[in-house]
């Protein structure tokens, strides 16, 4: 069920930029890692998928991709007109053809942002695009769940979540529903708690959150 949940946030994978833009892949990785710890379902979209359409997501992130194939800019413009929020990371995004020539019209939809945004700024941008999530997992940094992966999914009327410890040390995670500590029940052991839950490295906790 978790894998089948639709990605509300997508990052653009651009083959021309992967080949021609020296910092594109680094920026793509940094943006993915920043978004990964916000508890949202995220994924990628290729230029080919954009051109084939329709692509459904609340937020499209374009990470320092300066080169764009024909039709890609127009496809992104249609996404934006349909309600998808677009964030352009770095200067000159999608301004060049695959052969390095400037596109005649450089007007583009979306909000430009600087590279290497702090976690709190990414969280604010995601909340603005996708709405504030009722459920949050907060780790040591006070904003994200890092280094613990957190996702939720609703199956029929039941809400489930998981926590995966991806750090090297024991981590205390605080689960919130709105602004209040959330009740949780471990599906495997039936242990219950409110708010804090301790996650060991490589631990996997499946939770009933309703």
Phi, psi and omega in degrees: 000321180296318182290335181274350180296134182293143178283117179277341178238131178230144175252138181284124170258115184247114178299314179301319180288326178298328181273321193256336182261117188295328184257005184297310184295323177295317180293322177299314179296316181296319179294318179298315181296323179294319182283333187301327187267012183263004175080011181258157175279120184236160180200189180242161172220134180268167175301320181298320179292321177298317182290327179284323178050173346278147176254129182249122175195161177273330185220129174246125180252126179250100189268090173059031177270105183274334184260136181224138177287159179304134177092342183292316180299320180293322178295320178293322177299320178293322175300314181297320178294334178276359175113353178285130175282139182239130176241128180251116184266122179088173184270150172073025181297135176054033183267349186236152173284170176299342177264005176090006178274145178293139171291141184303319182245115184262009177292129184223148176282165171104171183258123176281138177225160180282160175288158175057051176292146174292159184301321182296326180288318175300318180299319180295317180296319179293317178299322180292323182278320189253352187089152180288126181286135180296325182253134179223146171243125185240127180258202185299333183281353176081358181234313184248178177269001183309132007259034181244126178281134182227130174217155175232157175207143177257126177245112189056245182255007186252135178259127178240158177216166172221154173233131177234122179282112182249007178264184181261352183229162174300137183231135174265121180252139175253123178263132180237144167243108192068232179257008184248148175303136187265146172281144177215153176227127177285128184291329184280318186252348183066013173295144183237157177193180177224128175079263189284143174215133182268130182240120177277161175305131179068009172292146172234119178246121172262128191236141166266120187253003179260000000 
